[in-house]
Amino acid sequence: MVSLRLVLIGLSLGLLSACATQTPATSPAPTVPAQERFSDRPGVTVLAAAPATAVQGQTLYVPVYSEIFDSEADRTFQLTVTLSLRNSDRSQPITITTLDYYNSGGDRIVTYLDEPIQLGPLASTEVVVDRTNVSGGVGANFIVAWQSVVPVSDPVIEAVMISTASQQGVSFTSPARVIEDLPAQ
């Protein structure tokens, strides 16, 4: 009985030490080259890594919908718009220089910035257009301009529209589209 107990203790200690030596900190996952992993798959070609296109600024167009047509062309459903501005760069800040809201006719309704704002690495902020504010109409949009002193990864800028009424709920997103790049210098 004692020897069986010693064997079990030895096995337990062996398993514990085996587990301890397999932690990610002490045993990093091996990197398998893409050529080795994918070369035998039909239709797959391994390409040389393309250098990332670094930019130092952009002007973006973000389509938003403060209202959408309901069941008829003269009946609309109002939505709350959240414009989300996210710096995706892990080490550099970006500066938002323009944040303007336009209506369906292309008229600027609101200028949200009288001075630039800076978003730190991985920081985010937002602008909310309340659902009772239908001044933008069905074709509302934001123009957002940002810049950085060094090349950075593109920020994530998108709109989220949401509303609920009675037992009906609507929500969807709309990503920004680049209309102008400020190339890295």
Legacy VTK file of the C-alpha trace (Angstrom):
# vtk DataFile Version 3.0
C-alpha trace
ASCII
DATASET POLYDATA
POINTS 185 float
0.000 0.000 0.000
2.838 2.365 0.865
4.653 1.632 -2.409
1.453 2.239 -4.396
1.038 5.560 -2.623
4.667 6.491 -3.444
4.117 5.561 -7.098
0.985 7.756 -7.244
2.804 10.663 -5.604
5.671 10.235 -8.076
3.245 10.189 -11.005
1.484 13.297 -9.708
4.751 15.157 -9.307
5.847 14.031 -12.761
2.612 15.267 -14.319
2.864 18.585 -12.483
6.418 19.126 -13.589
5.535 18.136 -17.160
2.731 20.675 -17.160
4.970 23.345 -15.700
7.555 22.911 -18.429
4.948 23.275 -21.202
3.769 26.782 -20.366
3.883 29.344 -23.176
6.468 31.379 -21.260
8.953 28.519 -21.288
7.878 26.719 -24.491
6.926 29.151 -27.251
4.797 27.759 -30.041
6.927 26.780 -33.006
6.574 28.886 -36.118
5.768 26.800 -39.145
6.754 28.508 -42.397
3.788 29.261 -44.651
5.506 27.493 -47.545
5.677 24.295 -45.500
2.121 24.606 -44.166
0.263 25.564 -47.373
2.390 24.570 -50.416
0.588 21.266 -50.981
-2.920 22.749 -50.962
-4.566 23.174 -54.361
-5.280 26.756 -55.343
-3.082 28.227 -52.585
0.050 30.179 -53.484
2.389 31.438 -50.792
3.456 35.003 -51.540
6.298 37.069 -50.162
5.082 39.360 -47.407
4.103 42.717 -48.848
5.237 45.749 -46.915
2.387 47.449 -45.101
1.228 50.664 -46.677
1.909 53.225 -44.015
0.101 56.510 -44.124
0.368 59.644 -42.045
-3.172 60.818 -42.515
-6.436 60.360 -44.344
-9.712 62.044 -45.070
-12.584 59.639 -44.554
-16.226 59.591 -45.613
-18.546 57.771 -43.193
-22.108 57.174 -44.438
-24.609 57.270 -41.568
-28.354 57.009 -41.334
-30.217 59.164 -38.835
-33.375 57.721 -40.321
-34.246 54.991 -42.795
-37.381 54.333 -44.777
-39.854 52.079 -43.079
-42.570 50.239 -45.009
-43.349 53.198 -47.282
-41.357 55.992 -48.944
-43.040 58.668 -46.835
-42.591 56.835 -43.525
-39.210 56.827 -41.773
-37.729 55.070 -38.763
-35.394 57.220 -36.635
-32.014 55.860 -35.497
-29.380 56.864 -32.966
-25.970 57.186 -34.634
-22.722 56.518 -32.789
-19.602 57.475 -34.718
-16.727 55.463 -33.232
-13.157 56.779 -33.677
-10.489 54.223 -32.706
-6.724 54.542 -32.932
-5.553 51.042 -33.868
-1.846 51.848 -33.593
-0.237 50.252 -30.543
2.530 52.790 -30.065
1.711 56.138 -31.712
-1.037 58.711 -31.193
-3.120 60.132 -34.023
-4.681 63.574 -34.280
-8.263 64.066 -35.446
-8.309 67.397 -37.293
-11.783 67.391 -38.874
-15.043 65.939 -37.564
-17.986 67.342 -39.518
-21.572 66.105 -39.892
-23.405 66.619 -43.216
-27.021 66.151 -44.265
-28.456 64.406 -47.332
-28.087 67.601 -49.378
-24.350 67.847 -48.645
-24.755 70.790 -46.246
-22.530 70.797 -43.175
-24.799 70.712 -40.121
-22.312 70.453 -37.245
-18.580 70.962 -36.856
-17.646 68.924 -33.799
-14.083 70.229 -33.497
-12.948 73.798 -33.036
-9.486 72.417 -32.175
-7.842 69.077 -33.055
-8.015 66.206 -30.580
-5.404 63.507 -30.067
-6.152 59.819 -29.563
-3.412 57.945 -27.755
-2.317 54.450 -28.781
-5.369 52.129 -28.802
-7.573 54.946 -27.470
-11.051 55.644 -28.753
-13.807 58.219 -28.545
-17.230 58.688 -30.037
-19.823 61.181 -31.238
-23.522 60.445 -30.750
-26.334 61.856 -32.861
-29.571 61.317 -30.933
-32.416 59.599 -32.752
-34.617 62.662 -32.311
-32.125 64.654 -34.426
-33.241 63.880 -37.973
-31.511 66.891 -39.540
-29.060 64.581 -41.348
-31.740 62.585 -43.077
-31.381 59.302 -44.894
-28.142 60.346 -46.643
-26.282 61.849 -43.677
-22.512 61.442 -43.424
-19.419 62.423 -41.489
-16.160 63.698 -42.906
-13.270 62.789 -40.618
-9.644 63.787 -41.179
-6.753 62.475 -39.133
-2.966 62.722 -39.218
0.130 61.498 -37.436
3.731 62.678 -37.228
4.961 59.199 -38.228
3.395 56.436 -40.316
0.813 54.471 -38.293
-1.735 51.728 -38.825
-5.080 52.933 -40.145
-7.550 53.888 -37.438
-10.891 52.084 -37.261
-13.648 54.600 -37.856
-17.202 53.404 -38.277
-20.770 54.298 -37.444
-23.199 52.173 -35.475
-26.889 52.878 -35.962
-29.503 51.502 -33.561
-33.113 52.002 -32.568
-35.987 50.160 -30.980
-39.670 50.933 -31.190
-42.569 48.770 -30.035
-41.248 45.251 -30.567
-39.003 46.169 -33.472
-35.264 46.699 -33.238
-32.773 47.744 -35.892
-28.993 47.934 -35.653
-26.185 47.927 -38.215
-22.722 49.372 -38.851
-21.245 51.478 -41.626
-17.462 51.622 -42.126
-15.502 54.700 -43.174
-14.247 54.984 -46.741
-10.933 56.625 -47.573
-11.392 59.554 -49.953
-7.864 60.951 -49.620
-4.522 59.630 -48.315
-1.694 61.694 -46.872
1.281 59.447 -47.780
4.142 58.820 -45.391
6.996 61.280 -45.834
LINES 1 186
185 0 1 2 3 4 5 6 7 8 9 10 11 12 13 14 15 16 17 18 19 20 21 22 23 24 25 26 27 28 29 30 31 32 33 34 35 36 37 38 39 40 41 42 43 44 45 46 47 48 49 50 51 52 53 54 55 56 57 58 59 60 61 62 63 64 65 66 67 68 69 70 71 72 73 74 75 76 77 78 79 80 81 82 83 84 85 86 87 88 89 90 91 92 93 94 95 96 97 98 99 100 101 102 103 104 105 106 107 108 109 110 111 112 113 114 115 116 117 118 119 120 121 122 123 124 125 126 127 128 129 130 131 132 133 134 135 136 137 138 139 140 141 142 143 144 145 146 147 148 149 150 151 152 153 154 155 156 157 158 159 160 161 162 163 164 165 166 167 168 169 170 171 172 173 174 175 176 177 178 179 180 181 182 183 184
